[in-house]
């Protein structure tokens, strides 16, 4: 992996978690090599706390599992090995990403078994077939 690949990844929504995880792991690796044990651990605690705070609003971008794996694993051997160490941990840690689910609901049910018309809660009454089509289009 090179800097160009990393820079491109931050622009693509589907790779943002990869980028965030890699950046966190890289930072942990660097701190463990260049700072005292106490300072590196304090940095881990601060970063983990910040990621937990962010996860309250966005669980998909929660990197705390990888942070914990980084602290539990041996530190990288040299500064030159930090990038490979971070990428290896990102790939091998037993972490998973929660998959968001869509809240599917049928808004046009009005209690009749074979209703020909239903209220779509948008202020207009629509035919049954049209409501079904609107439902599927809006939830794709």
C-alpha positions as CSV (number, residue, x, y, z in Angstrom):
1,X,0.0,0.0,0.0
2,X,1.2,3.5,-0.8
3,X,0.3,7.0,0.2
4,X,-1.7,7.6,-3.0
5,X,-3.9,4.5,-2.4
6,X,-4.5,5.7,1.2
7,X,-5.4,9.2,0.0
8,X,-7.8,7.9,-2.6
9,X,-9.5,5.7,-0.1
10,X,-10.6,8.6,2.1
11,X,-12.7,10.0,-0.8
12,X,-14.8,6.9,-1.3
13,X,-17.6,6.3,1.2
14,X,-17.3,2.5,1.0
15,X,-13.6,2.7,2.2
16,X,-14.0,5.3,4.9
17,X,-14.0,2.7,7.7
18,X,-10.9,1.0,6.2
19,X,-9.2,4.4,6.3
20,X,-10.3,5.3,9.8
21,X,-9.2,1.9,11.1
22,X,-5.9,2.0,9.4
23,X,-5.2,5.6,10.6
24,X,-6.0,4.6,14.2
25,X,-3.8,1.5,14.1
26,X,-1.0,3.4,12.5
27,X,-1.2,6.1,15.2
28,X,-1.2,3.4,18.0
29,X,1.8,1.7,16.4
30,X,3.7,5.0,16.1
31,X,2.9,5.9,19.7
32,X,4.0,2.6,21.0
33,X,7.4,2.9,19.3
34,X,8.2,6.6,19.9
35,X,6.5,7.4,23.3
36,X,6.9,6.1,26.8
37,X,4.6,3.2,27.7
38,X,2.6,5.5,29.9
39,X,2.1,8.1,27.2
40,X,1.3,5.6,24.5
41,X,-1.3,3.9,26.8
42,X,-2.8,7.3,27.7
43,X,-3.1,8.1,23.9
44,X,-4.8,4.7,23.4
45,X,-7.3,5.5,26.2
46,X,-8.0,9.0,24.8
47,X,-8.4,7.7,21.2
48,X,-10.7,4.8,22.4
49,X,-12.8,7.2,24.4
50,X,-13.2,9.5,21.4
51,X,-14.2,6.6,19.1
52,X,-16.7,5.3,21.6
53,X,-18.2,8.8,21.7
54,X,-18.4,8.9,17.9
55,X,-19.9,5.4,17.8
56,X,-22.9,6.5,19.9
57,X,-24.0,8.4,16.8
58,X,-22.5,6.2,14.1
59,X,-21.9,2.5,15.1
60,X,-20.6,1.6,11.7
61,X,-17.5,3.7,12.1
62,X,-16.6,2.3,15.5
63,X,-12.9,1.3,15.4
64,X,-12.5,0.4,19.1
65,X,-12.2,-3.4,18.5
66,X,-9.2,-2.7,16.3
67,X,-7.7,-0.4,18.9
68,X,-8.0,-3.1,21.5
69,X,-6.4,-5.6,19.2
70,X,-3.5,-3.2,18.5
71,X,-2.8,-2.7,22.2
72,X,-3.0,-6.5,22.9
73,X,-0.6,-7.4,20.1
74,X,3.2,-6.9,20.1
75,X,4.3,-3.5,18.9
76,X,5.8,-3.1,15.5
77,X,9.5,-3.8,15.5
78,X,10.7,-0.6,13.7
79,X,9.3,2.6,12.3
80,X,9.6,1.2,8.8
81,X,7.3,-1.7,9.8
82,X,4.4,0.4,11.2
83,X,2.5,0.6,8.0
84,X,2.6,-3.2,7.4
85,X,1.8,-3.8,11.1
86,X,-1.2,-1.6,10.9
87,X,-2.5,-3.2,7.7
88,X,-1.9,-6.7,9.0
89,X,-3.9,-5.9,12.2
90,X,-6.7,-4.4,10.2
91,X,-7.0,-7.5,8.1
92,X,-6.5,-10.2,10.8
93,X,-8.2,-8.7,13.9
94,X,-11.5,-10.6,14.8
95,X,-13.5,-7.4,14.4
96,X,-16.7,-7.0,12.5
97,X,-18.7,-4.1,11.2
98,X,-22.4,-3.9,12.1
99,X,-24.5,-3.9,9.0
100,X,-27.2,-1.2,9.0
101,X,-30.7,-2.4,8.4
102,X,-33.5,-0.4,6.8
103,X,-36.6,0.2,8.8
104,X,-39.2,-1.1,6.4
105,X,-42.7,-0.2,7.2
106,X,-45.9,-0.1,5.3
107,X,-47.5,3.3,5.6
108,X,-50.6,2.6,3.6
109,X,-52.4,0.0,5.7
110,X,-55.7,1.3,6.9
111,X,-57.1,-1.8,8.6
112,X,-59.2,-3.1,5.7
113,X,-58.3,-6.5,4.3
114,X,-58.5,-5.6,0.6
115,X,-58.4,-1.9,0.6
116,X,-58.4,-0.3,-2.8
117,X,-57.1,2.9,-1.5
118,X,-54.9,3.8,1.5
119,X,-53.4,6.8,3.1
120,X,-49.7,7.2,2.4
121,X,-49.4,9.6,5.4
122,X,-48.1,12.2,2.9
123,X,-51.4,14.0,2.6
124,X,-52.7,12.3,-0.4
125,X,-54.7,9.2,-1.0
126,X,-53.3,6.7,-3.6
127,X,-54.5,3.6,-5.2
128,X,-53.3,0.2,-3.8
129,X,-51.0,-0.7,-6.7
130,X,-49.5,2.8,-6.9
131,X,-48.8,2.7,-3.1
132,X,-47.0,-0.6,-3.4
133,X,-44.8,0.9,-6.2
134,X,-44.1,4.0,-4.2
135,X,-43.1,1.8,-1.2
136,X,-40.6,-0.2,-3.2
137,X,-39.1,2.8,-4.9
138,X,-38.6,4.7,-1.7
139,X,-37.0,1.8,0.1
140,X,-34.5,0.7,-2.6
